[in-house]
Amino acid sequence: MMKNKETSVRCSWFRVICLVLLLRLRGSLSFYFNSSDQAQAQAQPTLCLPHQSSTLLQFKHSFSVNCSHFPWFWERIIYPKTNSWKEGSDCCVWDGVTCDAETGFVIALDLSCSCLHSVSPSNTSLLLLPHLRMLNLAFNDFRQSPLASVFGGQFTTLTHLNVSHSGFEGPIPSPIFSHLPKLVSLDLSFNYALSFERHGFEKMLANSTQIRQLFLDQVDMSLVDPASFLNLSSSIVSLSLGGRNNQLLGKLPQELFHFPFLQMLRTTPLHLDHDHVSWEVSFPKTNMTSPLRSLQLPFVSIAFAGQHLLNSIGNDLRFLEVLDMSNCNLNGSIPHSFANLTHLIRLDLSFNNILGQLPPPFSNFKHLQYFDLSHNQLDGQIRDDFGNLTQLFRLSLRSNQLSGNLPFSVLNLPNIVLVDLSQNELVGSLPSQVTGLSLLLKLWLSGNFLDGRIPPWLFTLPSLFSLDLTDNKFTGPIDPFAQPAASLLEYVDLQNNEIRGPIPTSVFALVSLTILDLSSNRLTGISEPNINLPKLNKLDTLNLSNNTLLSFKSTGRNANYISAPNLRSLKLSSCNITEFPWFVRNLEGLEELHLSYNRISVIEANMFTRLKSLRFLDLSHNTQLSLNAIPTLPLPNLERLLFSSCNTTEFPNFLTTLKNLSELNLSNNSIHGKISKWESESEGWPSLRSLDLSNNFLTGIDYYPWKNVMTLNLRSNLLEGSLLVPPLSTMIFIISKNKLTGKIPSLICSLEILEILDLSENNLSGTLPICIGGFSILLTILDLQRNKFHGNIPHSFLQGNRLQTINLGSNDLDGPLPKSLVNCSWLEVLNVGNNKIYDTFPHWLGALPKLKVLVLRSNNFHGELINSNMKGSPFPDLRIFDLSHNDFSGSLQPFLQSFQSMKNLGNVAMRYIGENGDLIDTYYHDSVVITMKGAEFQFERILTIFTTIDMSSNRFEGEIPEIIGKLASLQVLNFSHNNFISHIPSSIVNLTQLESLDVSSNKLTGHIPTQLTGLGFLEVLNLSENRLVGPIPMGKQFNTFPNDSYIGNPGLCGFPLSKTCGSGKPEAPPSHEQKADSDSVFQWKAALIGYGSGLVFGISASYIMLTLGRPFWLVKMVEEATYKLKTYLTTRARARARA
């Protein structure tokens, strides 16, 4: 669905691009030809001078005319103007020709968008037009032509020259500008192969001293000194630069903002993505007053892009009509001074780090047409005062933290074309009716908390073609609506709401629909696809997944042929389907079919007879379905087959007939036996790229039949014997949790494009191959934990490697840590715990900028942590730090202040460590073992906001440093089993996120600080086996801690201990309600801690799923609970950040 959605959006953006090109071209032409000379030329008819007609015809013949060379989206703006140039007719009436009204001389040629094509156009004929003032050759095709081929002579009268988008190539010859002494406007933009030679730009400015308009977008200016822009004429009005091909080295001088007539300064990115170009711009720190009307600096690195700059823009640039500083890393909030920008037509500050609330009252911006503040960190409510913005056509506040009700005034704007308020925290319902919106094309409100019923008017707006209300709380049925056939809706996405009731027939009468997504709702009733689908002739994608109460009426084997010629993707996962749907069998154009998480128990080959176009088939999680008895599957074009978590016990026979199969997933089945050559296909499937056989009962591998496989997942089988190295094409190789023995073959070093190597949890032994850290420059994951490897870790981690995770824990490795690990600049997780490594603390690892998890537990590390070579702020991104069960000694005082990331994680996005949105996330998750309350927990995933320090079971001494209180984001702290003395530092009260605190088995003295009762998230406390005295504090979480938290401190008294504190009466226990509330909170907190680190419901749920064969009801329950917990965690994280 996402692919289709992106395609739809991409097509809509092509329309926008076309509009931009048209507007840009129209603007250029109007500047050229609306002059007083043009007006005079049209005042009265003038006959062309004969020699000029022949000159123009000669110029015409130097080109060929071919409109097929141009992109399809130019077709409305291009036409061959020279077709009207006929010998014997008046050249002054030819298309694109303008003559002087008095003399008849040709003074302007506009041949833009004229389908002209020439490898080397001649300029000799143009030299015979000595009075030519304006020449426009934009949007033609002169590829491989040098600029000098047209402008190699004297054009002493030329004032306006536009050759943009024309494909000229090579260096820009400086001498040509000495022949253009009167040039006022020059447009060389979007000729990607044009370049300025060294000092060429300066020479151009020296020869063209009257230039007022200069457009150089996408021209290669890498050899241009930015300081040379100070040589521009003081009369410069418009300056347009930029693009990925147009890279200046250095900063544009801030003096540009003091040019007295400069009205437009623009840099233009080449691609509509969010990668910064190398531009740098400095703004004056004071007195920036300027006549600028258009300031467009998207994707630019701006020096001092903070609050002062935003204030200056509002105070000093009061004539601005266009302000575009998107993707500029702007910081701060939008100041009240923006109320001065009353002339604004376009405001785009998207993709920045702007905080706070929205700008001053919108009533100030009466001329505003384009308003985009998306992808920032704005909060607060959206004021409902858009009523005065009658010219607004685009409004995007997507991906902020805006709350409150949806402003209804937005939905009454007469010229609005796009409204995007997605990914915020808006609440409330949509209005029951609206006025206007006759021009609205796109309404995107996904990812909020909107509720109520979906009003019928949304489906009857005259221009609307894209509606996205996903991930909200809309309820109730969708009411029928009138005249659905008149709707232009192409894209409707209502997934992940709480919509109930049947799908109204009027939805299936939206004849323009190409994408309809109603998945993850509570739809009920009977759907009759045999009747409804033929009405949607343009439908490409239909998604009804995760509607378990929706049933499909089968019309039986004699069903009429269904005409849905454009339906390519059908998704019916989790719809409680018990048999293969009859209507699906007739969808001859279908390419993608999802039927996972249903209760289908039988499929037969004849069900697929007509599905010749099918490329993707997902039958996963139909737990009673087997492929054993199917001899053939008539799907000649099938590329991806997903059959995970079903009831197959052997490799299906039909697999060898699927010649185009590129992805096969048979994971979580009951397949037994060995992998060997297929009887009918000794060479295997040449097209297969991805194979997942994980979680089966395979016992051996004699041979890999897949010569070109790139992803091979054999995790959790019963594979025995030696490790067999996969084909050289392999990029992801996972064979963990098996019974492999022997050494790692040296042939592993030949896998030069490997990205993941996971051999963990086997019985492999021997020493690690010398090449292990450098055989593949693409290697990202190296996981060899829980084997029997011994010897030293090789010193083979080369510079430039991309390793993000190295897990060598739970082996028998010894010797020191290799210092070549410092070359792993991308490293996020390093685990060498539970080995026999003998070394001092590797302080040099502090130079790794991305290191988040460092586990050295249970080794023979020794000595003090502080080293004279530690400088600056080592370990800047560390979140999990485990030194437990070693022989470290000394004080912690200076060391703990290094952990900068633990001081504030309020603005860190909540994601899993190692999660980058790529294929690796699908196959591998970082894990870690954490000790809490004396027990070890295996966390299968690690959230970036999870932080822990474990220095237990060492020989640290002295006081617990007060500096610990600065690690405000710390959640788990374990200093147990050391030699710490003195009191518990009161600064621990500053650890407001702390959930587990263990300082047991030390020599701590004094009272328990009463301030600790303020730690509202504290759920695990262990102060046992110390020398603490006095009463145990009462209140909040302290009312829930058991005796075990305090035993071994003879001087303590009070609840829950039996020893009283002076009064002789036992301490009153907390009330039953108070205890129950605390227990409930603890249970949720425990679940949240587990989820935050990868557990869902912990060991119990995992045990049930493994022993009972992953029952469907439990899987669904866990998935739903996971979603709810993650939603809760997100809300909690935001609340913490705001606090």
Secondary structure, 3 states (H helix, E strand, C coil): CHHHHHHHHHHHHHHHHHHHHHHHHHHHHHHHHCCHHHHHHCCCCCCCCHHHHHHHHHHHCCCEECHHHCCHHHCCCCCCHHHHCCCCCCHHHCCCEEECCCCCCEEEEECCCCCEECCCCCCCCHHHCCCCCEEECCCCECCCCEHHHCCCCCCCCCCEEECCCCCCEEECCHHHHHHCCCCCEEECCCCCEEECCCCHHHHHHHHCCCCCEEECCCCECCCCCHHHHHHCCCCCCEEEECCCCCCCCCEECHHHHHCCCCCEEEECCCCCCCCCCCCEECCCCCCCCCCCCEEECCCCEECCCCHHHHHHHHHHCCCCCEEECCCCCCEEECCHHHHHCCCCCEEECCCCEEEECCCCCHHHCCCCCEEECCCCEEEEECCCCHHHCCCCCEEECCCCEEEEECCHHHHHCCCCCEEECCCCEEEECCCCCCCCCCCCCEEECCCCEEEECCCHHHHCCCCCCEEECCCCEEEECCCCCCCHHHCCCCEEECCCCEEEECCCCCHHHCCCCCEEECCCCEECEEECHHHHHHHCCCCCEEECCCCCCEEECCCCCCCCCCCCCCCCEEECCCCCCCCCCCHHHHCCCCCEEECCCCCCCCCCHHHHCCCCCCCEEECCCCCCCCCCCCCCCCCCCCCEEECCCCCCCCCCHHHHHCCCCCEEECCCCCCEEEECCCCCCCCCCCCCCEEECCCCEEEEECCCCCCCCCEEECCCCCCEECCCCCCCCCCEEECCCCEEEECCCHHHHHCCCCCEEECCCCEEEECCCHHHHCCCCCCCEEECCCCEEEECCCCCCCCCCCCCEEECCCCEEEECCCHHHHHCCCCCEEECCCCEEEEECCHHHHHCCCCCEEECCCCEEEECCCCCCCCCCCCCCCCEEECCCCEEEECCCCHHHHCCHHHCCCCCCCCECCCCCCCHHHHCCCCEEEEECCEEEEECCCECCCCEEECCCCEEEEECCHHHHHCCCCCEEECCCCEEEECCCHHHHHCCCCCEEECCCCEEEECCCHHHHHCCCCCEEECCCCEEEEECCCCHHHHCCCHHHCCCCCEEECCCCCCCCCCCCCCCCCCHHHHHHHHHHHHHHHHHHHHHCCCCCCHHHHHHHHHCCCCHHHHHHHHHHHHHHHHHHHHHHHHHHHC
